[in-house]
Amino acid sequence: MTTKTPYIIRQDDAEVFYEGPELCREYFRNDAMWFGTSTVQPGDTGDVDQGHAGTWEVFFCVSGEGYLDDGSNEYFLEAGDAWAVPPTVPHRIHNRSAAPVVMAWAGGPTLPSEK
């Protein structure tokens, strides 16, 4: 969609897909960026995302708490925390708490000076 007018994307209009037990909703994607959410239920772990060539991705913990890992290290996030993932770094979400965790994620192209 090409538009110069802001618009709302309703939850029901987001593209829904699963990465293992991780419920993903992608609200927006174009050549410049993407944005969505992941919900992981207590005790579950999402599938490994292999990372994105040429793009950074940022995760923001909207509610609950969870761990993200890069294959070597784990990073604990609680509501209000963010985690920045460099290009091509594999990652996944773990929920070891008693409540669902919701992570928002966004990514976009790497600047030429960062490649």
Buried (B, 14 or more C-beta within 10 A) or exposed (E): EEEEEEEEEEEEEBEEEEBEBBBBBBBBEEEEEBBBBBBBBEEBBBEBBEBBEEBBBBBBBBBBBBBBBBEEEEBEBEEEBEBEBEBEBEBBBBBEBEEBBBBBBBBBBBEEEEE
